Each structure stands twice: as C-alpha cells, then as structure tokens.
C-alpha cells in the first residue's frame, strides 16, 4: 500500500441573490425587479385568499407598473447590492466618507458637508455603491445617457444620487466601451504624421509679404450714367498677420486684377 497525500481546499463563495450580469441596462434591471416583486406579492395574495376562501382563491387583476413601484424596485436593488458587499463598503478606507444607514430607506449613504446647500437631499447624502461592479457600470451608462455626455458631465449626473469610489476611472472606461462614441470620436484610419509649418508662417515678415487672394460676392454697381454693372470684391489676406484688404474690381480680367494690386 502507498500513502497518498490529498490537499483539500474549501472556499466560501457567497452566491448572488440577483443575477446582475444578465442585464445590459439599468432600466431593464429595475423593471425586472418590479415584476419580480409583483409576482411575489401576487403569490402571497393567492395563498392568503386560498386560506380564506379555498373554493375561489382568485387574485385581483394587477395594474401596470407605476412610478412608485419602480422607485421601490430600485430601492430593493440597492439594498441587495449593499447587503452583498457590506464587508467591502464598511472597510476602514471608507471611513472618511462618513457612511451612515439612512432612517428612511435603510440604505448606506455618504454624509458630507453640504447640508446647508440648496441642492437636493439625494445629492447631499448620496447612496454608496461599490466600485467596479455591474450595478455601478450600468449607473454610469445611464448617466452617460442618450446624449452621450462627456466624462465630467456623466460624473456630475451620477453624483446627483450616488457615490461610487474611483468614479472618474470607471467613467472613462465605460465611455470607451460606448460604440456610438467610438464611431464619432475615433479616427476611421491612421492619419499620417504632421509636417513642419510652412516657412512663411513662422518667419518674421512684413504685412502682406505673403498673401492669399480670391474673388467673392458679385454685386451690382452703377456708373455715372446710372447704368448697372456687375462688380466683384477682391480679398487679400496676409498669411502672417491675418490682416484683410478689400478692393472693388469691375470684372475678373487680368487687367482689373493688376489695377487692384
């Protein structure tokens, strides 16, 4: 017989109550939670009516999701999120955030020094959200919104209600994952390297020593005999100083141009 050493490793993995990774938008997640709550309430009502009237345990017809039900569903998601990550959110490195549990909804909030300001109560005491989580990412995408806000604007929208540690880094990462923003901001192909500026732009020169010229805006004029004639403006632009000089010419012939010079 041979002795065999067997190593056994046990891990305590806490399963998630809610399937966070199954959703691509925050509104879908909230509405799913609202439907789940409505289903649970309907089952409870059915069981209660079955005890009261076993022969006719029908439940009442459920209404559509109201604003209040959506708000309750969002609060439920936040409670589940904070309960799953309470050990992380209550670490010593977050003590400076002055985290306290709210008396109204039981959520962990960051109590700052803005109580005397005229902003909303949610902005004064934002809800604490764990960083680098699916919920935080969806909140950033919601703040990024259909207008595709910039990093600073999206951060401002998030902090109207929530406080996410290391928000700027996560916001930049989320915006880089926005397909529409990448299509608009990224280059369609690799541009060639820039060359040196022309000599006439960087060397000291007299005004109108280097110029660009063009004709523009044909207009009608009258000669001393009150006869209408077409004329043009000849514009001289100094490339060095960006000064502009205008000359009125009667036509676009070489003779008129030489007279304008």
C-alpha positions, 0 to 999 in steps of 0.5 A, spaced: 500 500 500 502 507 498 500 513 502 497 518 498 497 525 500 490 529 498 490 537 499 483 539 500 481 546 499 474 549 501 472 556 499 466 560 501 463 563 495 457 567 497 452 566 491 448 572 488 441 573 490 440 577 483 443 575 477 446 582 475 450 580 469 444 578 465 442 585 464 445 590 459 441 596 462 439 599 468 432 600 466 431 593 464 434 591 471 429 595 475 423 593 471 425 586 472 425 587 479 418 590 479 415 584 476 419 580 480 416 583 486 409 583 483 409 576 482 411 575 489 406 579 492 401 576 487 403 569 490 402 571 497 395 574 495 393 567 492 395 563 498 392 568 503 385 568 499 386 560 498 386 560 506 380 564 506 376 562 501 379 555 498 373 554 493 375 561 489 382 563 491 382 568 485 387 574 485 385 581 483 387 583 476 394 587 477 395 594 474 401 596 470 407 598 473 407 605 476 412 610 478 412 608 485 413 601 484 419 602 480 422 607 485 421 601 490 424 596 485 430 600 485 430 601 492 430 593 493 436 593 488 440 597 492 439 594 498 441 587 495 447 590 492 449 593 499 447 587 503 452 583 498 458 587 499 457 590 506 464 587 508 467 591 502 463 598 503 464 598 511 472 597 510 476 602 514 478 606 507 471 608 507 471 611 513 472 618 511 466 618 507 462 618 513 457 612 511 451 612 515 444 607 514 439 612 512 432 612 517 428 612 511 430 607 506 435 603 510 440 604 505 448 606 506 449 613 504 455 618 504 454 624 509 458 630 507 458 637 508 453 640 504 447 640 508 446 647 508 446 647 500 440 648 496 441 642 492 437 636 493 437 631 499 439 625 494 445 629 492 447 631 499 447 624 502 448 620 496 447 612 496 454 608 496 455 603 491 461 599 490 466 600 485 467 596 479 461 592 479 455 591 474 450 595 478 455 601 478 457 600 470 450 600 468 449 607 473 454 610 469 451 608 462 445 611 464 448 617 466 452 617 460 445 617 457 442 618 450 446 624 449 452 621 450 455 626 455 462 627 456 466 624 462 465 630 467 458 631 465 456 623 466 460 624 473 456 630 475 449 626 473 451 620 477 453 624 483 446 627 483 444 620 487 450 616 488 457 615 490 461 610 487 469 610 489 474 611 483 468 614 479 472 618 474 476 611 472 470 607 471 467 613 467 472 613 462 472 606 461 465 605 460 465 611 455 470 607 451 466 601 451 460 606 448 460 604 440 456 610 438 462 614 441 467 610 438 464 611 431 464 619 432 470 620 436 475 615 433 479 616 427 476 611 421 484 610 419 491 612 421 492 619 419 499 620 417 504 624 421 504 632 421 509 636 417 513 642 419 509 649 418 510 652 412 516 657 412 512 663 411 508 662 417 513 662 422 518 667 419 518 674 421 515 678 415 512 684 413 504 685 412 502 682 406 509 679 404 505 673 403 498 673 401 492 669 399 487 672 394 480 670 391 474 673 388 467 673 392 460 676 392 458 679 385 454 685 386 451 690 382 454 697 381 452 703 377 456 708 373 455 715 372 450 714 367 446 710 372 447 704 368 448 697 372 454 693 372 456 687 375 462 688 380 466 683 384 470 684 391 477 682 391 480 679 398 487 679 400 489 676 406 496 676 409 498 669 411 502 672 417 498 677 420 491 675 418 490 682 416 484 683 410 484 688 404 478 689 400 478 692 393 472 693 388 474 690 381 469 691 375 470 684 372 475 678 373 480 680 367 487 680 368 487 687 367 482 689 373 486 684 377 493 688 376 489 695 377 487 692 384 494 690 386 
